[in-house]
Amino acid sequence: MKYFENYENLDSDMQGVVEQLIKFNAPPLETLDFANARATPTFKNAVEEMGSNSTTTRAANVVMPAMPEPVEKVLHIRIPTRDGEVLARVYYPGDDRNLPVIVYFHGGGWVIANLDVYESSCRALCNAAEAIVVSVNYRQAPEAKFPAAVNDAYDATQWVLQNASEIGGDASRVAIAGESAGGNMATVTCIQAKDKGGLMPVAQLLVYPVTDTSMSQPSYAENQDTIPLHTSMMPWFMKYYLEDESDKTNKYVAPLHADDLSGLPPAIVITAEFDPLRDEGEQYAKKLADSGVSVKFQRFEGVVHEFFGLAGAVSKAADAVEFAADGLKEVFELKRKGRTV
């Protein structure tokens, strides 16, 4: 079995999930077309396999992962947008009304993945932050190239900010969150709200966000064979996502290129040690802070891209969810008291 260069430096529980993903023996994503790429296995599949009752799993004496977490209830709603409507999956931590809300965007490079793949992240955040989580099924490329996804993200967020009470939420306490490409859309939504004079979320949670398109940071050179995301996958995603090369420096694609980030909401930024996106996420956190935005930042060592959704299987994932939830709850509580960060 072929492992990547930094495999031995992973935390042991992270190694277990990565090893199972490797065992699926899927072709490299960047060698497939987008339709077949959408069928490749994910960490979610790896954890499900580890938690199965197969003879192999029992013989290996693997500790069974405890995920996804149960929540009080799950509903589905349709959110109107400028181009039609998007479906959203809504997670509730309890029956109380006037709860804070997190508008969430899943990862997958704007091309692959879906609400199911990232369900564990939403459930964990729902419980840990004691908030309603609205997971938005935005349009994906290449069927809908840039700016379709960011338009959906902006429109859906504005709708939630205006109609939070309809889903039991408190409109004065609506945050935005996302992982990877979803993290990109979360912060780009905030930039658009600033540019357009729209309603602004009270906080932004950015988990290993895409913030640049240069792919020139040291973390790209260091993670050329890392699983599940390695360097050569990013040009593949960009090929499908962007209509034109000139879009690569558009601030709604690469927010690190934005001239002015002042006035954006407080940010919680999380990166992973063995991730091509590590450095651009950290550069973005610094640029936000230099622009006067309140930033809570943490790099999690010994883990790879997509670790955040593994809170029931990887200890650092549980730590990351707690870090994220604590940051969000602090903002929610200040807003509840009529104060600002």
Stockholm file with secondary structure:
# STOCKHOLM 1.0

chainA/1-341         MKYFENYENLDSDMQGVVEQLIKFNAPPLETLDFANARATPTFKNAVEEMGSNSTTTRAANVVMPAMPEPVEKVLHIRIPTRDGEVLARVYYPGDDRNLPVIVYFHGGGWVIANLDVYESSCRALCNAAEAIVVSVNYRQAPEAKFPAAVNDAYDATQWVLQNASEIGGDASRVAIAGESAGGNMATVTCIQAKDKGGLMPVAQLLVYPVTDTSMSQPSYAENQDTIPLHTSMMPWFMKYYLEDESDKTNKYVAPLHADDLSGLPPAIVITAEFDPLRDEGEQYAKKLADSGVSVKFQRFEGVVHEFFGLAGAVSKAADAVEFAADGLKEVFELKRKGRTV
#=GR chainA/1-341 SS CCCCTTGGGSCHHHHHHHHHHHHTCCCCGGGSCHHHHTTSCCHHHHHHHHTSCCHHHHHHTCCCCCCSCCCSEEEEEEEEETTEEEEEEEEESSSCSSEEEEEEECCSTTTSCCTTTTHHHHHHHHHHHTCEEEEECCCCTTTSCTTHHHHHHHHHHHHHHHHGGGGTEEEEEEEEEEETHHHHHHHHHHHHHHHHTCCCCSCEEEESCCCCSCCCSHHHHHTSSCSSCCTTHHHHHHHHHCSSGGGGGCTTTCGGGCSCCTTCCCEEEEEEEECTTHHHHHHHHHHHHHTTCCEEEEEEEEEETTGGGCTTTCHHHHHHHHHHHHHHHHHHHHHHTTCCC
#=GC SS_cons         CCCCTTGGGSCHHHHHHHHHHHHTCCCCGGGSCHHHHTTSCCHHHHHHHHTSCCHHHHHHTCCCCCCSCCCSEEEEEEEEETTEEEEEEEEESSSCSSEEEEEEECCSTTTSCCTTTTHHHHHHHHHHHTCEEEEECCCCTTTSCTTHHHHHHHHHHHHHHHHGGGGTEEEEEEEEEEETHHHHHHHHHHHHHHHHTCCCCSCEEEESCCCCSCCCSHHHHHTSSCSSCCTTHHHHHHHHHCSSGGGGGCTTTCGGGCSCCTTCCCEEEEEEEECTTHHHHHHHHHHHHHTTCCEEEEEEEEEETTGGGCTTTCHHHHHHHHHHHHHHHHHHHHHHTTCCC
//
